[in-house]
Amino acid sequence: MTAFPGRLRLEMLGSGASFGVPVIGCRCPACISSDPHDQRARSSIRLQWEDTQVVIDSGPDFRMQCLRSGITRLDAIWYTHAHADHTAGLDDLRPFCKPGQALPVRAQQSTLDELFHRHSYAFQNAPNPYGVSKPTLQTSLIDGPFEEGGLRVIPIPVKHGPFDVLGFRVGNLAYITDVNEIPPSSMELLKGLEVLVLTGLRPKPHPTHFHLDAAVEVAREIGAPRTIFTHMTHDLTHEQLLARLPEGIEPGWDGLAVEIAL
C-alpha cells in the first residue's frame, strides 16, 4: 500500500538559520516567544511520495527533528551544501543504515569532498576496529538530473556568496535554501512551480542570503502561487512576518506540511 499515491508531500523539519531560534542567551521577542511557530530548528525538509522518503540536509538538530516527526526510515539523503548547519547531524544517520545496505548520500562533488574530509569513518567499508557504531553511507554524485523513487529530480544550481549550492525541484515543487543569487539558467528551471520554498533570512541585507525584500522580489519573478520562506533568523516573530509579507508569500514553521499532485 502506497503512502502518498499520486501526491508529493513536503514537511518542514526546520525553518531556522544557522543559530536556530531561540538563540542561546538571547531575550529578543522571537527567542522568548511562547508561540511554537517561533521555535525554529536548523533548516531541513522531508519529502514523501508513493513509498519513497528522503530528507534534504541533516543539521545539528537532525536527531530531534526525526523523533518529533516520527521518521523511522529513509531511502536517501540529499545535501544542498556542506555548511555545518546543514550537515553536522550526519552521524545521526546511523539508525537509517541497514546491515549490508548503505544509505545513498546525494550531493555535488564539493559537498561530498567536504563530508568525506569531516566524516571519513562514515564512508569506509571496512569494519571499525574499535567496534564503534557508524553510518554506512554510499556517495552518489549529483551532476545533473537524477531519478529517485521513480521521479525525476532536477538540481537547481544557485550561489550562496562564493559557495555553490544546490536547490531541488521535484514535480512542481522546489526547495532552495542559503542563496543570494539564482542564475538565469536556474530561473528557467523554476518555471511553472506550484510551491516554492526559499530563503528569507532577515529584514536587513546579508552578503550571502536573500533578505526579506530581495526574497519577495525573486519569489514574484518566479511566480509560484505559494512561496514559503525558510532559513529565518530571530529578527522577527512568526506573527510579525505574517503581517509583513504579501499575499501568496508566508513564513515557514517547523512541522508545516504541504502536499501537491504529482
N, C-alpha and C positions, 0 to 999 in steps of 0.2 A: 504494500500500500504506500503510495507516494505521500510525502509530507506536504508538498505545495504543488499539486498538479496544475500546470499551466500558469503558475504565479512565480514572481520573484519577490522575495521578502528581504528587506534591509532592516537590521536592528542596530541602533547606535549604542555601542558598548561604552564609549567615552566621547565627550564633546569638548574636553578642555585642552588648553595649550600645555606647554612643557612643564609648568609648575603645578598644574592641576588647580582645582578650586574646591575647598578653601586652600589658600596658600599658607604654608607654615608661618606662624607668627603674625599673620595679617588680621586686622579687625575692621576691614572695609565692609560696606553693606552687603556685598556678594558673599564674602567669606564668613560672615556671622549670620547669614540668612537662614531662616527655618524652612524656606521653600526648597523641596527636594530637587527642583529643576536647576538650582544653583550649585548642586554637588556635581562637579564636572571632573570625571576621571580623564586620564590622557586619551587622546583620540584613537578610536578603533571602531570597526564595524563588523557585524556578522552578516553574511549573505546566505540565503537558503533558497533552493529551487528543486523541485522534484525530490530526489533523495540525496541531493548534494548540499554540503555545508562547508563554507570556507570563512576564514577570518582575514581581514586586512589589517596588518600591524599587530604587534604584541608588545605594548609598552610596559612601564613599571607596575601598572595596575592590572595586568592581564589575569592573574590568578583570581582576584576578587571579581573581576568582570565575568569570568567564566562561571564562578559559583553563583553569582547573582542572576545570571541569565540562563542557568541550567545547561550550559554547554558540556556535553559528555563525549562528543566525538567530532573530529574534523577530517575532511578529505584533503585539505591543503591549506597552507597559509601563504598569502601574497604580501610582499613588503613594498611600501611606497618609496622608502629610502632608509638610510642606516642610522639616523639620529637616535639617541638613546631613548627619547620619549616615545619612539615608535618600535624599538627593538629590544629594550632592556629586559623584557619578560620572556625572552627566547627559551630560557631553561625551563620555564613552566609549561612548555610543550610536551614534557615527558609523559603525562598521563594519556596523551593522544597518540603515542607511538606504540604500535602493536608489535609483539615479538615477531621478528623476521619480516616486518613490513615497515619501511621507512616512510615518514611523513613528508610529502613534497613541499619544498620551500621555494616559492617562485619570486624572482627579483631580477633586476638588471645587474650587469656584471659588477659595477662599482659597489653595489649593496652587498652582493654575495661575497666579494673580496673582504669587505669590512666585517661582515658577520663571521667569516672564517677566521679572520685575524683575532676577533674578540672571543669567539666561542669555538675554537678549533676542535676541542674534545667532542662537540656535538656532531661533527661531520666525519669522524673517524670510524671506520668499520670494525677495527679490532676491539676486542673486549677491554674494558677498563681494568688495568692490572690491580687496582685497589678495590674493585668490586662495587664502585660507586655508581648509582643510577645516573643515566644521562639520556638526553634525547637521541633518537635515531632519525636522522634527517637526510633527505635526498634533495640536492640542489637542482633547480630547473631554471635555466636562463630564460629571461624574458627579453626577446629581441624583435618582437613583433606580435601580432595577434596569436592567441593560443586557444585551445579548447579545454574546458573544464566541465565535467558532468554533462556533456552533450551540448553545451552552449559555447558560442564564440565570444571570447573576451578580448576587448580592444584596449591595449595600454595607451595612455594619454601622456606623452612627454611634456613636462612643464618645468619652469625654473623656480627655484627656491633660493633667491640670491644667486650665489655662484654654484649652487648644487643642482644636479639633475635629479628630478623626482618624477615618479610615475603616478598618474591617476588611472582609474579603470572605468571602462564602460561595459556594462552587461545589459543587453537589450536596450531599453530606453531610459536606463538609469546610469548616472555617472557619479563617481566619488573622487574628489580632488582636494587634498589637504596640503598644507605647507607650500604655498605658491604665491609668487608675486608677479609672475608673467606667464601667460599662455600664448605660445607662438601661433601665428596664423594657421599653420598646418594642423595644429592640435585643435584650434577652434573649429576647423572643418569637421573634425571627428565628433564634435559635440552638437551637431545639428539634429533637431528632431527629438530632443530629450523630453521625457515626461517629468522626471525628478532629477535635480542636481544637488549634490551635497558638496559644499565649497567652504574653504577657509574664510572666516570673517573675524579676524583676530581681536581687534580692539578699535576704539574710536580714533586714536592718533595714528598717523602713518608709521610704518615699520619698514626697515630696509629689505626684509626677505619674506614678508607676508602681505597679502591684501588686508588693508584695514577696512573698516565697515563701508565707507563711501566707495572705495575702489571695488570692493566685492559686489556691492549693489550694482555698480555700473557694468561690471563684467557679467553678472547674472542677467541683467536686462539685455545685454548684447547676445548672450547665448539663447535666452528666450524660453527657458523651460517654464511650464505653468507653475511648478512648485520648486522653490530653492530653499534649502535648509543649510544654515551656517553651522560650522563646527570649528574646532581648534580655537576656542574662545578663552580669553583671559578673564580675570576677575574685575575688570574695569566697570562692567555694567551687569546688573542683575537680569534675570530672565524677563521680569516684568518691564524693566527699562528697555530691553531690546525689543520686546513686543511692541511697545509704544513708539519706538524709533523707526522700525523697519517698515518698508512699504508693502502694499498688498502683494501676495504671492511669494514673499520672502520672509522667513521665520528663523528664530534661533532654534538650534537642535538642543536636545537634552538626553541625558543618559537613560536608556530604556525606550526611547522613541522608536516606533516601528512603522514602516511604510511598505505597502505591497502594490505591485503593478502587474498587469498581464504581460506574459511573455509573447 
